[in-house]
Structure formats: structure tokens, C-alpha cells
Amino acid sequence: MSYVLAVGLSLFLTGFFWQESSTRLQTLYYLLVVAPVVITLPYQIRIYPYNRIFILAILFIFYSGISVFWSEDISGEAIFHQFKKGLLLLSLFLSIYTVNKKFPAFEETILKAMLLCGSLLAV
């Protein structure tokens, strides 16, 4: 699963440079990042190291989700939108953690790939 996440994150992060359509990029993110994280979520939650940043991120996501209840426009659609936003953020955190744990040089490699894509498109 970590290989799928590595490919998904690589394509998603570099996709900002080579993909004109944000709809395709969203679809790519849902299929190759969110789906594997949701499938492995019970396992991910058990092994994730709970440091301060992760706890603050979870609290922010939780606060963002419940803030819809004291807004003027409370509807099923608004609740779903906030839940989806929280799930996307959580899947991004967990996918980055999983890929960095499996491939320690991923950050350096993806940064070089993004710089290369940006340089090629700037020419």
C-alpha cells in the first residue's frame, strides 16, 4: 500500500505543474491517496506517533467539522462538506507519514522532481 501512496503523492504533488485540469488532479488524489488511506485507516491510527503537531491537526479538523453546527446555513450538504474536508486533510497527513516511513528519501526526491517540473515549464 505504501507504494501506491508514494506514486499517488508523487503524481499529485507534481501534477500541479503538468496537469491543466484540477478535476483530474482531484480524481487522482481520491484514487491513489485517499482510497488507500481509508482502507488502511484502522491500522494507520494504531501505529501513528501522536506528537503535538498531529494532535493539533486532529483538533483543528474536529473543530472545523463541528463549527458547521453553529453556522446559519446548517444542512446535510454543509456537514458532508466539512466531513470531506477533514477526511482529505487526515488522509494527506497519514499518507505523508506512511510514505516517509517506508521511503526516508521521499521528501528530497519529490522536492527535486517538483523543482525539475517547475524549471522545465518555466522555459
SVG drawing of the C-alpha trace seen along z (x, -y; Angstrom):
<svg xmlns="http://www.w3.org/2000/svg" viewBox="-30 -32 47 34">
<polyline fill="none" stroke="black" stroke-width="0.4" points="0.0,0.0 2.9,-2.4 4.0,-2.0 0.6,-3.2 0.7,-6.1 4.2,-7.0 3.1,-7.0 -0.1,-8.8 1.6,-11.6 4.3,-12.0 1.7,-12.3 -0.4,-14.6 2.3,-17.0 4.0,-17.2 0.6,-17.3 0.2,-20.9 2.8,-21.6 1.8,-19.2 -2.0,-18.9 -4.2,-21.7 -7.4,-20.3 -8.0,-20.4 -10.8,-17.8 -8.3,-15.2 -5.9,-16.0 -8.7,-15.6 -9.7,-12.3 -6.1,-11.2 -5.8,-12.2 -9.0,-10.4 -8.0,-7.2 -4.3,-7.0 -4.1,-8.7 -7.5,-8.9 -8.7,-5.4 -5.6,-3.6 -5.6,-5.6 -9.3,-5.0 -8.8,-1.2 -5.9,-1.1 -7.2,-3.7 -7.7,-1.4 -4.1,-0.2 -2.7,-3.7 -4.4,-5.2 -2.8,-2.5 0.8,-2.9 0.9,-6.7 3.1,-8.5 0.9,-11.0 3.0,-14.1 1.9,-17.7 1.5,-18.6 -0.7,-15.6 -2.9,-16.2 -3.3,-19.9 -4.1,-18.9 -6.8,-16.5 -8.2,-19.1 -8.3,-21.6 -10.1,-19.1 -12.5,-18.3 -13.2,-22.0 -13.7,-22.7 -16.1,-19.8 -18.3,-20.8 -18.2,-24.5 -20.9,-23.9 -23.4,-23.3 -23.3,-26.9 -23.4,-28.4 -26.5,-29.9 -26.5,-27.5 -26.7,-24.1 -27.6,-21.4 -26.7,-17.9 -24.6,-19.2 -22.6,-21.6 -22.0,-18.8 -20.8,-16.4 -18.5,-19.2 -16.8,-19.7 -16.5,-15.9 -15.0,-15.5 -12.5,-18.4 -11.4,-16.7 -11.0,-13.3 -8.9,-14.8 -6.6,-16.6 -6.3,-13.5 -5.5,-11.3 -2.8,-13.8 -1.1,-13.6 -1.3,-9.9 -0.1,-9.3 2.9,-11.6 3.8,-9.8 3.4,-6.3 5.5,-7.2 8.2,-8.9 8.4,-5.9 8.8,-3.4 10.9,-5.7 13.0,-8.1 14.4,-9.9 10.9,-10.7 10.9,-14.3 14.2,-15.1 13.2,-13.1 9.8,-14.8 11.3,-18.2 13.8,-17.6 11.0,-16.4 8.9,-19.4 11.9,-21.7 12.6,-19.9 9.0,-20.2 8.8,-23.9 12.1,-24.6 11.1,-22.8 7.7,-24.6 9.4,-28.0 11.4,-27.7"/>
</svg>
